Amino acid sequence: MSRLMALYPRRWRDRYGEEFLALMADRPPALRDRVDIVRGAVDAHLDPQLHGPELVPDRAGFATLAGFGVLLAALTIAANGPLHFDEYGSYRDGGAAALPHALATCLLAFGIFRLFSRLPADALVARAAGWIAIVAGPLWSVMPWMAPVALPFFIGTIVFAIGAARARVISRWLAAAIAGLLILPVVAYAATFVVPWYVMRQSGPNFGVIIASLGGLYLLIGLRLLRGFARPIS
Amino acid sequence: MWVMIALRHGPREVARLFDEVRSLDGPIGHGTLFAAVARLERLSLVERNDAGGGGGAYRLTQLGRTAAGSVAAIGAEGME
């Protein structure tokens, strides 16, 4: 029974779940009714049907999405930086991208801050992790090779996302997506403690993983903010 | 529409509403009933009355009563 109801969106279950289960207990569904329930769940996902609170978009999402554009610009600059050679091989000097990268990361941190500001006061772990991410992110952006700064940023963001989902500021799916995106950069940066830095520097896939993950983070947070939040009851 | 017709006679808790709509409209499913109720609630035609405790019951709003009256009147004209 409850497995069928699990097909419905969470907000729908919060609103109708109890009486839906009671009806299924009182009037056990036949096979044809079960098909109807599945159809109803699809319908509820396509059209939430709820007379729920009005969602007010947070326009800070535009800033975070703009940050994604700035990040792409920074990448383009870094990828076309002057080529240098040293005893470990060759590398592109991405110094010129530092400023746009810092700007992009600040816009991302601003998006995280906007989510952070919706956390309840008692979400202490999420709030602490959020602060760490918000501070470590811009620091990391100007020294992206520094794992001791990168790891607090990425891990802080993961813990913040999980805490925000527990506080129902974001969905569990979004938290899982953020954690999934950032777990690979965490592994890549953690690897720098055991793998020589010049090996990591030559590793294009590592760089690509980090950039793709970061890009996804900008998009997820920006779109979540623009989707909106229930208007607070005044 | 059948949900509103069923509620014209007063508030109904879900199981009874389910039975009455089935008697009016044939064997509709659980999912269809709740989709209809949710949409009617969103349109402010139906509301849940939780005041009496227990599982609560659905009833027509003022707007819903007007709409259901119109539907019934159109149906009666059609029968003549």
Interface residues (C-beta under 8 A of the other chain):
Chain A: W12 R15 Y16 E18 E19 F20 A22 L23 M24 D26 R27 P29 R32 D33 V35 D36 I37 V38 R39 G40 A41 D43 A44 Q49 L50 H51
Chain B: V14 A15 F18 D19 P27 I28 G29 H30 G31 T32 L33 F34 A35 V37 A38 R39 E41 R42 S44 G55 G56
